[in-house]
């Protein structure tokens, strides 16, 4: 029999990054006798179904997909950060310009 940790470890060694809650969900789905482990027949069923089950495929990301998604997330975070900085810089410039304008008006009024 194989438990959730062993199933997750086996998937990792096959080059798959699967979050532990997803591994637990897959184990629960194929654990027919609900003893918290996959016996050999349950594991065979899991392996066979995982090849063709779109739900199972969607739970598993290869390391390459995980890296690509992580890189894309980092790039998006970087773009948001740069846009936020430009926005702050722009607001700071406008504030500074307004202050100079107000100071000039005060000097004229005095």
Kinemage of the C-alpha trace (Angstrom):
@kinemage 1
@onewidth
@group {chain A} dominant
@subgroup {mainchain}
@vectorlist {calphas} color= white
{ca unk a 1} P 0.000 0.000 0.000
{ca unk a 2} L 1.043 3.584 -0.609
{ca unk a 3} L 0.056 6.552 1.565
{ca unk a 4} L -0.254 10.233 0.646
{ca unk a 5} L 3.405 11.047 1.411
{ca unk a 6} L 4.666 8.142 -0.677
{ca unk a 7} L 2.313 9.018 -3.534
{ca unk a 8} L 3.481 12.654 -3.467
{ca unk a 9} L 7.125 11.539 -3.314
{ca unk a 10} L 6.661 9.161 -6.237
{ca unk a 11} L 5.059 11.931 -8.308
{ca unk a 12} L 7.901 14.294 -7.428
{ca unk a 13} L 10.495 11.712 -8.514
{ca unk a 14} L 8.615 11.342 -11.805
{ca unk a 15} L 9.187 15.064 -12.397
{ca unk a 16} L 5.756 16.242 -11.279
{ca unk a 17} L 5.095 19.047 -8.828
{ca unk a 18} L 1.735 18.397 -7.204
{ca unk a 19} L 0.584 20.353 -4.133
{ca unk a 20} L -0.007 18.086 -1.118
{ca unk a 21} L -3.719 18.941 -0.960
{ca unk a 22} L -4.075 17.799 -4.591
{ca unk a 23} L -2.203 14.554 -3.863
{ca unk a 24} L -4.543 13.969 -0.927
{ca unk a 25} L -7.544 14.636 -3.179
{ca unk a 26} L -6.304 12.128 -5.758
{ca unk a 27} L -5.637 9.537 -3.071
{ca unk a 28} L -9.136 10.077 -1.652
{ca unk a 29} L -10.689 9.713 -5.106
{ca unk a 30} L -9.061 6.324 -5.769
{ca unk a 31} L -9.011 4.932 -2.209
{ca unk a 32} L -11.995 2.605 -2.659
{ca unk a 33} L -11.864 1.117 0.849
{ca unk a 34} L -11.201 4.557 2.450
{ca unk a 35} L -8.302 3.346 4.594
{ca unk a 36} L -6.061 6.312 3.694
{ca unk a 37} L -3.809 4.272 1.411
{ca unk a 38} L -3.864 2.944 -2.123
{ca unk a 39} L -3.425 -0.800 -2.284
{ca unk a 40} L -2.028 -2.308 -5.482
{ca unk a 41} L -5.388 -2.593 -7.280
{ca unk a 42} L -6.392 0.949 -6.262
{ca unk a 43} L -3.014 2.246 -7.435
{ca unk a 44} L -3.386 0.480 -10.800
{ca unk a 45} L -6.809 2.099 -11.167
{ca unk a 46} L -5.317 5.489 -10.229
{ca unk a 47} L -2.449 5.106 -12.731
{ca unk a 48} L -4.773 3.992 -15.530
{ca unk a 49} L -7.342 6.721 -14.928
{ca unk a 50} L -4.765 9.481 -14.404
{ca unk a 51} L -3.607 9.015 -17.990
{ca unk a 52} L -7.049 9.756 -19.422
{ca unk a 53} L -8.867 11.721 -16.713
{ca unk a 54} L -8.894 15.469 -17.552
{ca unk a 55} L -9.440 16.255 -13.861
{ca unk a 56} L -6.338 14.299 -12.889
{ca unk a 57} L -4.305 15.901 -15.682
{ca unk a 58} L -5.359 19.371 -14.550
{ca unk a 59} L -4.093 18.616 -11.035
{ca unk a 60} L -0.599 17.836 -12.221
{ca unk a 61} L 1.941 20.334 -13.520
{ca unk a 62} L 5.262 19.206 -14.871
{ca unk a 63} L 8.324 20.947 -13.493
{ca unk a 64} L 8.691 22.817 -16.811
{ca unk a 65} L 5.096 24.081 -16.592
{ca unk a 66} L 5.585 25.052 -12.950
{ca unk a 67} L 8.770 26.986 -13.771
{ca unk a 68} L 7.075 28.670 -16.731
{ca unk a 69} L 4.068 29.695 -14.628
{ca unk a 70} L 6.336 30.869 -11.818
{ca unk a 71} L 8.442 32.906 -14.273
{ca unk a 72} L 5.280 34.409 -15.805
{ca unk a 73} L 3.968 35.315 -12.340
{ca unk a 74} L 7.308 36.913 -11.442
{ca unk a 75} L 7.333 38.877 -14.706
{ca unk a 76} L 3.770 40.078 -14.085
{ca unk a 77} L 4.686 41.088 -10.517
{ca unk a 78} L 7.726 42.952 -11.862
{ca unk a 79} L 5.588 44.819 -14.424
{ca unk a 80} L 3.036 45.749 -11.735
{ca unk a 81} L 5.829 46.962 -9.480
{ca unk a 82} L 7.371 49.098 -12.237
{ca unk a 83} L 3.969 50.529 -13.187
{ca unk a 84} L 3.264 51.363 -9.561
{ca unk a 85} L 6.670 53.073 -9.232
{ca unk a 86} L 6.061 55.090 -12.413
{ca unk a 87} L 2.664 56.090 -11.091
{ca unk a 88} L 4.157 57.162 -7.740
{ca unk a 89} L 6.992 59.011 -9.503
{ca unk a 90} L 4.472 60.726 -11.742
{ca unk a 91} L 2.331 61.740 -8.761
{ca unk a 92} L 5.409 62.991 -6.927
{ca unk a 93} L 6.470 65.054 -9.960
{ca unk a 94} L 2.991 66.539 -10.283
{ca unk a 95} L 2.919 67.342 -6.558
{ca unk a 96} L 6.307 69.022 -6.809
{ca unk a 97} L 5.203 70.994 -9.892
{ca unk a 98} L 2.013 72.114 -8.111
{ca unk a 99} L 4.009 73.199 -5.062
{ca unk a 100} L 6.370 75.294 -7.214
{ca unk a 101} L 3.377 76.826 -8.978
{ca unk a 102} L 1.686 77.671 -5.657
{ca unk a 103} L 4.925 79.160 -4.294
{ca unk a 104} L 5.247 81.325 -7.412
{ca unk a 105} L 1.644 82.508 -7.012
{ca unk a 106} L 2.245 83.358 -3.341
{ca unk a 107} L 5.339 85.391 -4.284
{ca unk a 108} L 3.343 87.323 -6.911
{ca unk a 109} L 0.556 87.980 -4.413
{ca unk a 110} L 3.010 89.277 -1.786
